[in-house]
Amino acid sequence: MNSQENSNNRIYLIIDSSTIITLYELKSLNLLKKLRSKVKIIIPIAVKRELSRGAHGIRVNNISSPIVELNIKEVRGEIKALLEGLGNGEREAIEIAYSIIHEGECDKVIVVTDDFTARQRCKRLGIPVMGTLGLIDFAKRRRIITKNRALEIIDSIPSTSLYITQELLRQVKEKIMHQNLRSM
């Protein structure tokens, strides 16, 4: 195993319901299963509950990696004020990320959410964050999906419940189209 593969296995992606719902609407939920070969995927229990009770009835039990028992109660006390106003899924995703980062268990932890408030709270706590578009780019850069597949997924986003501006979609498509040119 080379050092990049070893390093990739120490990346945790903590996925929120907004991203899972969008991937479900895109018929691309298998992207999370494919990513498991390169990174650890964590779907918080609160997110699993939200998804199974929601209109979509999405089951994600076989997608995420098992997580070690984390002392989230201690974390809640430290960052409680910053978590106010968030949904249970967003709050738990941030708590897990914060706990993993402060225990130093991995190289990188990224919360994946499209919720604006949750993204802002992550930034305030120094937790790396990305949305669905970032996840698609992440998968493309790790050769989980091809450039063409990434562009197909992005082109389909306007048909989902995710609100993204046309300008942001254009910027991400441009970035993905030119990635190979930069690495050659």
Secondary structure, 3 states (H helix, E strand, C coil): CCHHHHHHCCEEEEECHHHHHHHHHCCCCHHHHHHCCCCEEECCHHHHHHHHHCCCCCCCCCCCCCCCCCCHHHHHHHHHHHHCCCCHHHHHHHHHHHHHHHHCCCCEEEEECCCHHHHHHHHHHCCCEECHHHHHHHHHHCCCCCHHHHHHHHHHHHHCCCCCCHHHHHHHHHHHHHHHHHHC
